[in-house]
């Protein structure tokens, strides 16, 4: 029997996040059509049981609900309003779920363009890392048309742990900026705490176990603490370079709302230092390597065992 477009979910962008979304949707019984500029990612979708389309417009032509997960403004605008973009084939009644972290004005312009075609664009950024989405351990900050949000609730539930309805379009991104501010601060504080423990001569594995069981824990300490201890930065769930884009967006947002953010400003400098020291394509846990270098510890791997105190 032929598929109705309403029965197929589209995914534009099959990277770490979008690829995991597609796999979870397939596992939940949805049919998935997707596209990506990287042939290997398209091949992974085919291997998982999905259908590869030649362009975002081709995805739109065969789906009712479309998820967009892209790394930059340029990629988003090309996929939506460029040649072969979603707007070429968008139909009244379709719903587009935008999950990327982008400047709010970019999403608002797209919201208007889709509204002119009677397509509901929802602002639904994700809070969580690449490792977390693989186990559906992410939160979705959903905002936009209430009826459209209700209609896609089962789709969102297929790849997330928690979903928050935040009201008017754009509130999802606003909260995501706040969440990423905390991610940056907690990532930096985890690195700083582990460096202090190392300088004090504490066993870092024992330290991490104790800290994550106590009042000072955070998700970043729990997720990135082990990577910091083992200096395992080469399989990134969030690249330093990608996170720098997010940090730049947050910095502009804080200026727009005239909010002082001294802790975030300090944490953002560590990410810039990681870029300067060659960690651009490594995990953001590599800020630990930046701090160790400041402390005069320049070996590649951190010391997990005791006896690392320094005069």
PyMOL commands that set and color helices and strands:
alter all, ss='L'
color gray80, all
select helices_A, chain A and resi 5-7+16-27+39-48+56-61+73-81+86-89+104-116+130-134+146-151+153-157+171-199+204-212+219-230+240-256+262-276+284-294
alter helices_A, ss='H'
color red, helices_A
select strands_A, chain A and resi 8-12+31-35+51-52+65-68+95-98+120-127+139-143+162-165
alter strands_A, ss='S'
color yellow, strands_A
deselect
rebuild
show_as cartoon
